[in-house]
Amino acid sequence: MISILVASHGKLSEALLNTAEMIAGKQQQVSSLALNPKDSVSSLKDKYNKALSVFTAHHDVLIFTDMWGGSPFEAACKIVADNPKHIALISGVNLPILLEAFVSRNNSLDGLVKHLLTVSKSAVQQYHLPAAN
């Protein structure tokens, strides 16, 4: 099973993980990480290493971040660079993609990432009113 770490600015990651578990049930090998106002990319990298150390050593890890280019993303890039065969990064996490990751994480890391990138295209849609008769 692939471990999942959700990282964000502030408490978004914790709230997102709690909400996903409210829907899907308590999950094993998942965690959240929050960037606080006083954190730097360097201190955030230390937080990542601490969070990742909790996961079982033989697990691959998928890191989700809230937005491309932000500090959680930049620090995660450094973590992925240290272990690209066993850690992957997807930016732009939302509730539908996190739920899909929960139910699809018995896949390979590469397979899970490809699957999530495919299904994520339908996660954000515009609602249109039905045509009036």
GUDO-246548 format. One record per residue: residue number from 1; residue in three letters; z, x negated, y of N, C-alpha, C in turn. Coordinates in Angstrom, 3 decimals, decimal comma, always signed. Example, Ala and Ser with C-alpha at 12.3 -4.5 7.8 and 13.67 -1.06 7.14 Angstrom:
BEGIN
[1 'ala' [+7,800 -13,190 -5,690] [+7,800 -12,300 -4,500] [+7,800 -13,200 -3,300]]
[2 'ser' [+7,080 -12,850 -2,250] [+7,140 -13,670 -1,060] [+7,870 -12,900 +0,030]]
//
This chain:
BEGIN
[1 'met' [+0,000 -0,841 -1,176] [+0,000 +0,000 +0,000] [+0,000 -0,887 +1,240]]
[2 'ile' [-0,821 -0,538 +2,187] [-0,934 -1,292 +3,437] [+0,196 -0,871 +4,375]]
[3 'ser' [+0,888 -1,841 +4,945] [+1,933 -1,570 +5,923] [+1,293 -1,255 +7,263]]
[4 'ile' [+1,991 -0,458 +8,066] [+1,461 -0,031 +9,368] [+2,490 -0,330 +10,451]]
[5 'leu' [+2,032 -0,984 +11,525] [+2,857 -1,257 +12,692] [+2,150 -0,657 +13,904]]
[6 'val' [+2,851 +0,210 +14,634] [+2,301 +0,849 +15,825] [+2,986 +0,236 +17,035]]
[7 'ala' [+2,198 -0,309 +17,964] [+2,743 -0,978 +19,152] [+2,176 -0,344 +20,414]]
[8 'ser' [+3,018 -0,278 +21,448] [+2,567 +0,365 +22,684] [+3,384 -0,092 +23,879]]
[9 'his' [+2,923 +0,321 +25,035] [+3,699 +0,207 +26,256] [+4,807 +1,265 +26,176]]
[10 'gly' [+6,030 +0,876 +26,434] [+7,126 +1,836 +26,410] [+7,354 +2,425 +25,026]]
[11 'lys' [+7,895 +3,623 +24,987] [+8,315 +4,254 +23,739] [+7,241 +5,121 +23,094]]
[12 'leu' [+6,005 +5,021 +23,561] [+4,928 +5,814 +22,984] [+4,799 +5,577 +21,486]]
[13 'ser' [+4,879 +4,328 +21,058] [+4,701 +4,018 +19,631] [+5,781 +4,668 +18,779]]
[14 'glu' [+7,017 +4,637 +19,238] [+8,119 +5,255 +18,495] [+7,926 +6,768 +18,417]]
[15 'ala' [+7,558 +7,382 +19,540] [+7,346 +8,827 +19,560] [+6,166 +9,222 +18,678]]
[16 'leu' [+5,107 +8,450 +18,714] [+3,933 +8,736 +17,898] [+4,264 +8,633 +16,410]]
[17 'leu' [+4,978 +7,602 +16,038] [+5,373 +7,426 +14,646] [+6,308 +8,553 +14,200]]
[18 'asn' [+7,281 +8,905 +15,028] [+8,183 +10,002 +14,686] [+7,438 +11,325 +14,532]]
[19 'thr' [+6,488 +11,572 +15,412] [+5,701 +12,803 +15,335] [+4,845 +12,827 +14,078]]
[20 'ala' [+4,205 +11,711 +13,759] [+3,374 +11,642 +12,551] [+4,215 +11,868 +11,301]]
[21 'glu' [+5,426 +11,315 +11,282] [+6,298 +11,503 +10,127] [+6,848 +12,926 +10,062]]
[22 'met' [+6,965 +13,594 +11,191] [+7,368 +14,994 +11,197] [+6,322 +15,835 +10,459]]
[23 'ile' [+5,057 +15,463 +10,599] [+3,957 +16,186 +9,966] [+3,752 +15,730 +8,525]]
[24 'ala' [+3,725 +14,432 +8,300] [+3,355 +13,879 +6,987] [+4,546 +13,521 +6,107]]
[25 'gly' [+5,750 +13,565 +6,651] [+6,925 +13,146 +5,898] [+7,233 +11,681 +6,153]]
[26 'lys' [+8,454 +11,297 +5,801] [+8,903 +9,914 +5,995] [+7,991 +8,959 +5,232]]
[27 'gln' [+7,606 +7,877 +5,881] [+6,684 +6,903 +5,313] [+7,397 +5,588 +5,029]]
[28 'gln' [+6,970 +4,920 +3,974] [+7,457 +3,582 +3,652] [+6,564 +2,554 +4,345]]
[29 'gln' [+7,140 +1,401 +4,643] [+6,379 +0,275 +5,182] [+5,672 +0,607 +6,502]]
[30 'val' [+6,350 +1,354 +7,392] [+5,824 +1,623 +8,733] [+6,901 +1,281 +9,758]]
[31 'ser' [+6,456 +0,881 +10,945] [+7,387 +0,533 +12,007] [+6,698 +0,678 +13,357]]
[32 'ser' [+7,507 +0,726 +14,410] [+6,959 +0,781 +15,766] [+7,513 -0,382 +16,577]]
[33 'leu' [+6,811 -0,712 +17,634] [+7,174 -1,828 +18,503] [+6,857 -1,422 +19,933]]
[34 'ala' [+7,817 -1,612 +20,834] [+7,646 -1,196 +22,229] [+7,635 -2,393 +23,171]]
[35 'leu' [+6,689 -2,384 +24,095] [+6,660 -3,358 +25,188] [+7,573 -2,825 +26,285]]
[36 'asn' [+8,543 -3,624 +26,660] [+9,433 -3,275 +27,755] [+8,937 -3,938 +29,031]]
[37 'pro' [+9,334 -3,417 +30,205] [+8,831 -3,977 +31,463] [+9,050 -5,478 +31,629]]
[38 'lys' [+10,107 -6,032 +31,050] [+10,397 -7,454 +31,226] [+9,747 -8,335 +30,170]]
[39 'asp' [+9,063 -7,742 +29,180] [+8,426 -8,522 +28,123] [+7,177 -9,235 +28,634]]
[40 'ser' [+6,937 -10,411 +28,075] [+5,694 -11,144 +28,301] [+4,889 -11,089 +27,005]]
[41 'val' [+3,653 -11,553 +27,036] [+2,867 -11,614 +25,807] [+3,561 -12,520 +24,798]]
[42 'ser' [+4,173 -13,600 +25,279] [+4,881 -14,524 +24,390] [+6,093 -13,859 +23,731]]
[43 'ser' [+6,907 -13,159 +24,519] [+8,080 -12,494 +23,933] [+7,654 -11,343 +23,033]]
[44 'leu' [+6,543 -10,725 +23,361] [+6,019 -9,642 +22,520] [+5,527 -10,190 +21,189]]
[45 'lys' [+4,929 -11,377 +21,205] [+4,511 -11,997 +19,941] [+5,724 -12,245 +19,052]]
[46 'asp' [+6,834 -12,656 +19,641] [+8,068 -12,831 +18,869] [+8,524 -11,503 +18,272]]
[47 'lys' [+8,401 -10,419 +19,046] [+8,760 -9,095 +18,537] [+7,870 -8,707 +17,355]]
[48 'tyr' [+6,578 -9,016 +17,467] [+5,657 -8,740 +16,352] [+6,098 -9,495 +15,102]]
[49 'asn' [+6,378 -10,770 +15,242] [+6,775 -11,571 +14,079] [+8,044 -11,022 +13,442]]
[50 'lys' [+8,991 -10,593 +14,252] [+10,220 -10,004 +13,725] [+9,915 -8,690 +13,005]]
[51 'ala' [+9,108 -7,844 +13,608] [+8,755 -6,556 +12,991] [+7,997 -6,760 +11,688]]
[52 'leu' [+7,085 -7,719 +11,666] [+6,294 -7,976 +10,461] [+7,138 -8,574 +9,338]]
[53 'ser' [+8,201 -9,285 +9,678] [+9,041 -9,911 +8,657] [+9,782 -8,880 +7,808]]
[54 'val' [+9,903 -7,658 +8,291] [+10,574 -6,590 +7,551] [+9,698 -6,083 +6,406]]
[55 'phe' [+8,383 -6,175 +6,573] [+7,467 -5,697 +5,545] [+7,489 -6,636 +4,348]]
[56 'thr' [+7,279 -6,077 +3,175] [+7,208 -6,875 +1,960] [+6,094 -7,899 +2,107]]
[57 'ala' [+6,347 -9,106 +1,692] [+5,431 -10,232 +1,920] [+4,039 -10,014 +1,349]]
[58 'his' [+3,898 -9,289 +0,245] [+2,575 -9,155 -0,373] [+1,731 -8,037 +0,229]]
[59 'his' [+2,248 -7,345 +1,214] [+1,505 -6,239 +1,816] [+0,553 -6,718 +2,906]]
[60 'asp' [-0,627 -6,124 +2,930] [-1,494 -6,278 +4,090] [-0,934 -5,372 +5,182]]
[61 'val' [-1,270 -5,677 +6,430] [-0,725 -4,921 +7,551] [-1,848 -4,487 +8,487]]
[62 'leu' [-1,781 -3,229 +8,907] [-2,660 -2,715 +9,945] [-1,813 -2,485 +11,183]]
[63 'ile' [-2,192 -3,132 +12,270] [-1,516 -2,938 +13,552] [-2,362 -1,997 +14,396]]
[64 'phe' [-1,715 -0,972 +14,914] [-2,331 -0,083 +15,897] [-1,722 -0,401 +17,256]]
[65 'thr' [-2,543 -0,460 +18,300] [-2,020 -0,579 +19,662] [-2,523 +0,584 +20,488]]
[66 'asp' [-1,857 +0,816 +21,610] [-2,199 +1,975 +22,429] [-3,505 +1,814 +23,201]]
[67 'met' [-3,795 +0,629 +23,697] [-5,038 +0,479 +24,466] [-5,568 -0,952 +24,424]]
[68 'trp' [-6,876 -1,026 +24,442] [-7,588 -2,303 +24,425] [-7,254 -3,090 +25,691]]
[69 'gly' [-6,897 -4,349 +25,527] [-6,702 -5,242 +26,664] [-5,295 -5,275 +27,216]]
[70 'gly' [-4,428 -4,343 +26,816] [-3,046 -4,343 +27,291] [-2,243 -5,447 +26,610]]
[71 'ser' [-1,045 -5,656 +27,081] [-0,194 -6,706 +26,514] [+0,089 -6,515 +25,024]]
[72 'pro' [+0,380 -5,288 +24,545] [+0,567 -5,134 +23,094] [-0,676 -5,552 +22,314]]
[73 'phe' [-1,839 -5,254 +22,835] [-3,094 -5,649 +22,203] [-3,266 -7,168 +22,236]]
[74 'glu' [-3,020 -7,776 +23,397] [-3,192 -9,230 +23,538] [-2,271 -9,995 +22,587]]
[75 'ala' [-1,017 -9,569 +22,489] [-0,082 -10,227 +21,573] [-0,505 -10,000 +20,125]]
[76 'ala' [-0,978 -8,797 +19,809] [-1,428 -8,498 +18,441] [-2,639 -9,356 +18,069]]
[77 'cys' [-3,518 -9,623 +19,015] [-4,672 -10,491 +18,753] [-4,208 -11,863 +18,265]]
[78 'lys' [-3,155 -12,376 +18,861] [-2,614 -13,682 +18,452] [-2,034 -13,613 +17,032]]
[79 'ile' [-1,414 -12,499 +16,703] [-0,857 -12,304 +15,364] [-1,986 -12,231 +14,331]]
[80 'val' [-3,028 -11,481 +14,642] [-4,173 -11,370 +13,734] [-4,832 -12,740 +13,550]]
[81 'ala' [-4,946 -13,507 +14,624] [-5,570 -14,834 +14,540] [-4,798 -15,759 +13,603]]
[82 'asp' [-3,489 -15,535 +13,483] [-2,670 -16,350 +12,587] [-2,867 -15,997 +11,110]]
[83 'asn' [-3,338 -14,776 +10,816] [-3,468 -14,337 +9,429] [-4,558 -13,264 +9,299]]
[84 'pro' [-5,814 -13,595 +9,606] [-6,876 -12,581 +9,652] [-7,220 -11,947 +8,306]]
[85 'lys' [-6,863 -12,569 +7,195] [-7,174 -11,985 +5,890] [-6,214 -10,857 +5,523]]
[86 'his' [-5,034 -10,842 +6,136] [-4,015 -9,884 +5,731] [-3,502 -8,982 +6,849]]
[87 'ile' [-3,999 -9,199 +8,074] [-3,583 -8,367 +9,203] [-4,829 -7,943 +9,971]]
[88 'ala' [-4,931 -6,636 +10,241] [-6,048 -6,093 +11,018] [-5,483 -5,348 +12,222]]
[89 'leu' [-6,314 -5,151 +13,228] [-5,894 -4,532 +14,489] [-6,895 -3,462 +14,895]]
[90 'ile' [-6,370 -2,275 +15,196] [-7,171 -1,191 +15,770] [-6,485 -0,764 +17,054]]
[91 'ser' [-7,240 -0,690 +18,140] [-6,702 -0,274 +19,428] [-7,117 +1,162 +19,720]]
[92 'gly' [-6,277 +1,869 +20,464] [-6,572 +3,254 +20,820] [-5,943 +4,244 +19,851]]
[93 'val' [-4,754 +3,942 +19,356] [-4,104 +4,790 +18,363] [-3,869 +6,199 +18,925]]
[94 'asn' [-4,010 +7,168 +18,058] [-3,672 +8,547 +18,386] [-3,112 +9,206 +17,131]]
[95 'leu' [-2,598 +10,407 +17,270] [-1,953 +11,073 +16,152] [-2,897 +11,321 +14,972]]
[96 'pro' [-4,113 +11,829 +15,189] [-4,994 +12,047 +14,031] [-5,322 +10,777 +13,249]]
[97 'ile' [-5,576 +9,675 +13,933] [-5,925 +8,443 +13,208] [-4,705 +7,872 +12,483]]
[98 'leu' [-3,521 +8,019 +13,067] [-2,311 +7,544 +12,397] [-2,047 +8,364 +11,133]]
[99 'leu' [-2,207 +9,672 +11,209] [-2,042 +10,529 +10,027] [-3,063 +10,170 +8,948]]
[100 'glu' [-4,282 +9,920 +9,351] [-5,325 +9,526 +8,384] [-4,977 +8,190 +7,744]]
[101 'ala' [-4,411 +7,281 +8,508] [-3,997 +5,986 +7,959] [-2,898 +6,181 +6,915]]
[102 'phe' [-1,973 +7,098 +7,178] [-0,904 +7,373 +6,218] [-1,466 +7,786 +4,856]]
[103 'val' [-2,455 +8,658 +4,868] [-2,958 +9,196 +3,593] [-4,040 +8,331 +2,961]]
[104 'ser' [-4,501 +7,318 +3,661] [-5,603 +6,487 +3,156] [-5,209 +5,034 +2,923]]
[105 'arg' [-3,955 +4,704 +3,016] [-3,581 +3,288 +3,007] [-3,394 +2,670 +1,636]]
[106 'asn' [-3,810 +3,345 +0,604] [-3,839 +2,731 -0,728] [-5,203 +2,110 -0,985]]
[107 'asn' [-5,948 +1,878 +0,052] [-7,274 +1,282 +0,062] [-7,106 -0,218 +0,329]]
[108 'ser' [-8,195 -0,956 +0,337] [-8,135 -2,342 +0,818] [-7,990 -2,303 +2,337]]
[109 'leu' [-7,516 -3,389 +2,921] [-7,361 -3,445 +4,367] [-8,705 -3,246 +5,059]]
[110 'asp' [-9,728 -3,948 +4,601] [-11,058 -3,813 +5,187] [-11,590 -2,388 +4,996]]
[111 'gly' [-11,392 -1,829 +3,827] [-11,842 -0,465 +3,552] [-11,134 +0,555 +4,419]]
[112 'leu' [-9,821 +0,358 +4,618] [-9,057 +1,278 +5,465] [-9,553 +1,219 +6,902]]
[113 'val' [-9,753 +0,028 +7,421] [-10,229 -0,118 +8,802] [-11,591 +0,563 +8,969]]
[114 'lys' [-12,518 +0,313 +8,053] [-13,848 +0,941 +8,147] [-13,741 +2,458 +8,100]]
[115 'his' [-12,900 +2,963 +7,195] [-12,706 +4,416 +7,080] [-12,149 +4,998 +8,373]]
[116 'leu' [-11,124 +4,363 +8,922] [-10,496 +4,880 +10,135] [-11,446 +4,852 +11,325]]
[117 'leu' [-12,249 +3,813 +11,427] [-13,206 +3,746 +12,533] [-14,260 +4,845 +12,409]]
[118 'thr' [-14,604 +5,198 +11,179] [-15,566 +6,282 +10,963] [-14,960 +7,642 +11,314]]
[119 'val' [-13,775 +7,940 +10,770] [-13,183 +9,260 +10,999] [-12,624 +9,424 +12,405]]
[120 'ser' [-12,345 +8,323 +13,086] [-11,782 +8,431 +14,435] [-12,759 +9,058 +15,420]]
[121 'lys' [-14,023 +8,997 +15,106] [-15,029 +9,578 +16,007] [-14,873 +11,084 +16,145]]
[122 'ser' [-14,254 +11,727 +15,160] [-14,053 +13,170 +15,247] [-12,647 +13,528 +15,740]]
[123 'ala' [-11,819 +12,532 +16,028] [-10,445 +12,794 +16,453] [-10,350 +13,289 +17,895]]
[124 'val' [-11,320 +12,928 +18,719] [-11,331 +13,368 +20,108] [-12,566 +14,228 +20,311]]
[125 'gln' [-12,327 +15,495 +20,622] [-13,441 +16,424 +20,775] [-13,149 +17,373 +21,942]]
[126 'gln' [-14,188 +17,932 +22,484] [-14,042 +18,943 +23,527] [-14,130 +20,315 +22,892]]
[127 'tyr' [-13,257 +21,219 +23,301] [-13,294 +22,603 +22,842] [-14,264 +23,371 +23,729]]
[128 'his' [-15,135 +24,132 +23,105] [-16,065 +24,999 +23,833] [-15,759 +26,442 +23,484]]
[129 'leu' [-15,710 +27,291 +24,476] [-15,510 +28,707 +24,222] [-16,714 +29,262 +23,464]]
[130 'pro' [-16,460 +30,174 +22,536] [-17,601 +30,791 +21,841] [-18,471 +31,558 +22,852]]
[131 'ala' [-19,731 +31,575 +22,593] [-20,658 +32,276 +23,476] [-20,336 +33,774 +23,489]]
[132 'ala' [-20,350 +34,351 +24,677] [-20,080 +35,794 +24,814] [-21,287 +36,580 +24,327]]
[133 'asn' [-20,997 +37,679 +23,647] [-22,101 +38,533 +23,132] [-22,562 +39,513 +24,153]]
//
